[in-house]
Amino acid sequence: MLGSNVPTTGGRSKGFQYAKEWNCECIQIYVTLSRRWDVPDLSEEEIAEFKSAWKESTVGPVVAHVPFLVNLASANSDHWQKSINRLIIEATRCYKLDIPFLVLHPGSHRDSTKKEGLNRVVEALNVVCRKIENPHPKILLETAAGQGFMIGTRFEEIAYILEHVERPEFLGVCLDSAHIFTAGYDIRGYREYESVLKEFDEIIGLKKILTIHLNDSKTEIASRVDRHASIGEGKIGIQFFHAIMRDPRFTNTPKILEIPERDKKSKDNIALLRKLQTISNPFEKPRTSLDYWTTEGVLQNAVSN
């Protein structure tokens, strides 16, 4: 299941128009303004309009993303409390709109230890889950790229949160390909792909992956720099994207593009990933050249075992 994050300028329902244009089977949106703490009420008219547009579209799951200003690991008590309140609003809106998944960056532990930050995330999620009372939507902890003091760079950090919250059934994971790569997980090949997934399974469990962000990376492995790239324009290489698109374990998992020049390139990136899904033969070696990423190039460079 493949799609993209989509613009919602002019209303959340506009996202379904882009979904049709880009041939998305799933989409990701913001359900609130992303750069402001103050959030206007969600009207019944807005809810009805969104659900009607969704029903008339061919989109399956809709994924929401929590704004980056939310930081459950913050050592600043005021920011921490605002983040809790905002996450409750985000989850409540998703519930009203029937959105099943809500992606969350766990946050930054700046001005404190990582352990203290992890415990603040756990405490905040406990408050949120008690308040919303219903495990819908699932709050998905997104893997981090390793920049600054972000939590979620290592699988063990995600596991710690899931193991210590009161209601783990409320939570899941969003696996971001560019993030895990720049955090130091080598996914540049078929064996490497399987090795990293095995490690994830042993530490967290593959069943916890409920959404995937598919992004190439402009920066090298273990750079700890979060710079997304379009598929084939980065450092990860073809084998990873071929492997994950053909992995039956993720056939029904929403796979969301988050790429630069989204409005210009999402349609072509989605078409390319779908083409990879149809190729059964493995690729000889990782490729990152943009010239290589044409339908003809993909087909010509598919080789048998």
Secondary structure, 3 states (H helix, E strand, C coil): CEEEECCCCCCHHHHHHHHHHHCCCEEEECCCCCCCCCCCCCCHHHHHHHHHHHHHCCCCCEEEECCCCCCCCCCCHHHHHHHHHHHHHHHHHHHHHCCCEEEECCCECCCCCHHHHHHHHHHHHHHHHHHHCCCCCEEEEECCCCCCCECCCCHHHHHHHHHHCCCHHHEEEEEEHHHHHHCCCCCCCHHHHHHHHHHHHHHCCHHHEEEEEECEECCCCCCCCCCEECCCCCCCCHHHHHHHHCCHHHCCCCEEECCCCHHHHHHHHHHHHHHHHHCCCCECCCCCCHHHCCHHHHHHCECCC
